[in-house]
Amino acid sequence: MADFSLPTVSIGHGRAAAYQQLAEELRDLIRNGATEHQQLPTEKELTGRYQVSRQTVRRAYLELVADGVVERIPGKGTFPAPKGHYRRSFSSIVELLALSIDTELRIIEPLTATANADAASNLGLQYDRVLHVGYQRLHQSEPFCYTDVYLPPRMEGFLSSAALLKRKSARSGITVLGLLDRVLPHPIAGAKQTVTAVAAPPDIADQIDCRAGEPILRISRIHFDTEGRPVEQCINHYNPERYSYTLQLQRHGHGPAGDS
């Protein structure tokens, strides 16, 4: 195995599960120079280094396999996956927030107030006025998604320090959801999601480098805080040549042990 320098961190503390924390440490390891030909640390090595269970290590690697970040070769070990289109699996709000780790946002339509009856209704508002920001999300400098975010007007105060949302072409690794999660009095707790296949509208096609009318993936989410109040609606359009989406489903109480 290649001689990787593993960071000194404490696994098992904080909001994310231990396997999710370990998965992010391994993502950092890959981003910081591991190539597809370099073997990643073994389960035994990670178990000893981070003082976590073998099941925790195994689940972290399974998550990275599902995301297309690593591949496991029988008899040889685990290696960074060859570069390809962006792949993500989602089974929690934590994984949605992790988009900020390896993708970048570029503002196309800066944050402003607008009238949108559908978004206002989805957010439980009495009036049609909402806040809107539109942006591309890029991976390795290529746009794979265009997102329209709609927010209740009360969110403007919470985002007062996020000046980049008001600057056209501003770029950052943040997510709007991540910004809100840091400043809201009640954190993001859940989401309602609708997934459909649609024909790419011309304006969206221009933003994600595909042909108008081509089938693309549309994912709409409404995010709620721990009080059950809707705090954001995001409508995402994905270029299917650059992005694939995996949803992880698990029977309650039958997951791998030792992951808390």
C-alpha positions in Angstrom: 0.0 0.0 0.0 1.2 3.6 -0.7 2.4 5.5 2.3 -0.5 7.9 3.0 -0.3 10.4 5.8 -3.6 10.0 7.7 -4.9 13.1 9.6 -5.2 13.2 13.3 -8.9 13.6 14.0 -11.3 12.2 16.5 -13.9 10.0 14.9 -17.2 9.4 16.7 -17.9 12.9 18.0 -20.2 15.5 16.4 -23.5 15.4 14.5 -22.5 12.9 11.8 -22.3 9.2 12.4 -18.8 7.7 12.8 -18.9 6.0 9.4 -19.8 9.3 7.7 -17.0 11.1 9.4 -14.5 8.4 8.4 -15.9 8.5 4.8 -15.2 12.2 4.6 -11.6 11.7 6.0 -11.1 9.2 3.1 -12.5 11.7 0.6 -9.9 14.2 1.8 -7.2 11.6 1.4 -8.2 11.0 -2.2 -8.6 14.7 -3.0 -5.1 15.4 -1.6 -3.3 13.3 -4.1 -4.2 9.6 -4.1 -4.4 8.3 -7.6 -6.4 5.4 -9.0 -3.3 3.1 -8.8 -2.5 3.7 -5.1 -4.1 1.3 -2.7 -6.0 3.0 0.1 -5.6 2.0 3.8 -7.0 -1.4 4.7 -9.9 -2.0 7.1 -7.5 -3.2 9.7 -5.3 -0.1 9.4 -8.2 2.3 9.7 -9.7 0.4 12.6 -6.4 0.7 14.5 -5.8 4.3 13.5 -9.2 5.7 14.4 -10.2 3.3 17.1 -13.5 2.4 15.4 -15.2 -0.9 14.7 -14.5 -3.0 11.6 -18.2 -2.5 10.7 -17.8 1.3 10.8 -14.8 1.1 8.4 -16.7 -1.3 6.1 -19.7 1.0 6.0 -17.6 4.0 5.2 -16.0 2.2 2.3 -19.4 1.0 1.1 -20.6 4.6 1.0 -17.6 5.6 -1.1 -18.2 2.7 -3.4 -21.9 3.8 -3.9 -20.7 7.3 -4.6 -18.3 6.2 -7.2 -15.3 7.5 -5.2 -13.5 4.2 -4.7 -13.6 0.7 -6.2 -12.8 -2.5 -4.3 -10.8 -5.1 -6.3 -11.0 -8.6 -4.8 -7.6 -9.9 -3.7 -5.9 -6.5 -4.2 -7.6 -3.9 -2.0 -9.5 -0.6 -2.3 -8.4 2.1 -4.8 -9.6 5.6 -5.8 -12.0 5.1 -8.7 -11.0 6.3 -12.2 -12.2 9.8 -12.9 -15.6 10.0 -14.5 -18.9 11.9 -14.1 -20.0 13.1 -10.7 -21.8 10.5 -8.5 -23.5 11.0 -5.2 -25.6 8.8 -2.9 -28.0 10.3 -0.4 -29.5 8.8 2.7 -29.4 11.8 5.1 -29.3 15.6 5.4 -25.6 15.3 6.4 -24.8 13.8 2.9 -26.7 16.7 1.2 -24.6 19.2 3.2 -21.4 17.3 2.0 -21.9 18.6 -1.5 -19.8 21.6 -0.4 -16.8 19.3 0.0 -16.1 18.4 -3.6 -18.2 20.7 -5.8 -18.5 24.4 -6.4 -21.3 26.9 -6.7 -21.4 29.7 -9.3 -24.1 32.3 -8.9 -26.1 32.9 -12.1 -29.1 34.8 -10.7 -28.2 36.7 -7.5 -30.4 36.5 -4.4 -33.4 38.8 -4.8 -37.0 39.1 -3.8 -39.6 37.9 -6.4 -43.1 36.7 -6.8 -43.7 33.0 -7.2 -47.0 31.6 -6.2 -46.0 27.9 -6.4 -42.9 28.3 -4.3 -44.7 30.4 -1.8 -47.4 27.8 -1.4 -44.8 25.0 -1.0 -43.1 27.0 1.7 -46.4 27.6 3.5 -46.4 31.3 3.0 -49.5 33.5 2.9 -48.2 35.8 0.2 -46.5 35.2 -3.1 -43.2 37.0 -2.2 -40.2 34.7 -1.9 -36.4 35.1 -2.1 -34.8 33.4 -5.1 -31.2 32.6 -6.1 -30.1 30.6 -9.1 -26.8 28.9 -9.5 -24.7 26.3 -11.3 -23.0 23.5 -9.4 -19.7 22.4 -10.8 -17.5 19.4 -10.4 -13.9 19.6 -11.8 -14.9 23.0 -13.4 -17.8 21.4 -15.4 -21.4 22.4 -14.6 -23.5 19.3 -13.9 -26.5 20.9 -12.2 -28.5 24.1 -12.2 -30.5 25.0 -9.1 -33.2 27.4 -8.3 -33.5 28.0 -4.5 -36.6 29.7 -3.0 -36.7 30.9 0.5 -39.2 32.5 2.9 -38.5 36.3 3.1 -37.6 35.9 6.8 -34.5 34.0 5.7 -32.9 37.3 4.4 -31.8 38.3 7.8 -30.1 34.9 8.4 -28.2 35.2 5.1 -27.1 38.9 5.6 -23.5 37.8 6.0 -23.6 35.7 2.8 -22.7 38.5 0.4 -21.6 36.2 -2.3 -25.2 35.1 -2.9 -25.9 38.6 -4.2 -22.9 38.7 -6.6 -23.4 37.4 -10.1 -20.6 34.9 -11.1 -19.4 34.6 -7.4 -18.0 31.1 -6.7 -17.7 29.1 -3.5 -17.8 25.6 -2.2 -20.8 26.4 0.0 -24.3 25.2 -0.3 -27.3 27.4 0.6 -28.6 24.6 2.8 -25.2 24.6 4.6 -25.4 28.3 5.2 -28.8 28.1 6.6 -27.9 25.1 8.8 -25.2 27.2 10.5 -27.3 30.2 11.4 -30.9 29.0 11.9 -32.0 28.7 15.5 -33.4 25.3 14.6 -31.2 23.1 12.4 -32.3 21.4 9.2 -33.9 18.1 10.1 -35.5 16.6 7.0 -36.6 17.0 3.4 -39.5 16.0 1.1 -38.2 15.1 -2.3 -39.8 14.6 -5.8 -37.8 13.1 -8.6 -38.9 13.3 -12.3 -37.4 13.1 -15.7 -38.1 16.1 -17.9 -37.2 17.6 -21.3 -34.5 20.2 -20.7 -35.9 23.7 -21.1 -33.6 25.8 -23.4 -32.5 28.2 -20.6 -31.6 25.2 -18.3 -29.9 23.3 -21.1 -27.5 26.3 -21.6 -26.5 26.2 -18.0 -25.7 22.4 -17.8 -24.2 22.0 -21.3 -26.8 19.7 -22.8 -29.3 20.0 -25.7 -32.7 21.6 -25.3 -35.4 18.9 -25.2 -32.9 16.2 -24.0 -34.1 14.1 -21.1 -32.6 15.3 -17.8 -33.1 14.6 -14.1 -35.2 17.1 -12.1 -35.1 16.8 -8.3 -37.2 19.1 -6.2 -36.7 19.2 -2.4 -38.4 21.1 0.4 -36.3 21.2 3.5 -37.7 21.5 7.0 -36.2 22.5 10.4 -36.6 20.6 13.7 -39.8 22.5 14.3 -41.3 21.2 11.1 -41.3 24.5 9.3 -40.2 24.7 5.6 -37.1 26.8 5.2 -36.0 26.2 1.6 -37.3 24.8 -1.7 -34.6 23.9 -4.2 -35.3 22.7 -7.8 -32.3 21.0 -9.3 -31.8 20.0 -13.0 -29.0 17.6 -13.7 -27.1 16.8 -16.9 -27.3 12.9 -16.9 -24.0 12.7 -18.8 -22.2 14.3 -15.8 -24.2 13.1 -12.8 -25.8 10.0 -11.4 -27.9 9.8 -8.3 -28.0 6.9 -5.8 -30.6 6.7 -3.0 -29.6 4.3 -0.2 -32.6 2.5 1.4 -32.3 0.5 4.6 -34.7 -1.4 6.7 -35.0 0.2 10.2 -33.0 -1.6 12.8 -31.2 -3.8 10.3 -28.2 -1.7 9.4 -24.5 -2.6 10.2 -23.7 -2.4 13.9 -21.2 -0.1 15.5 -21.9 3.0 13.3 -23.1 5.4 15.9 
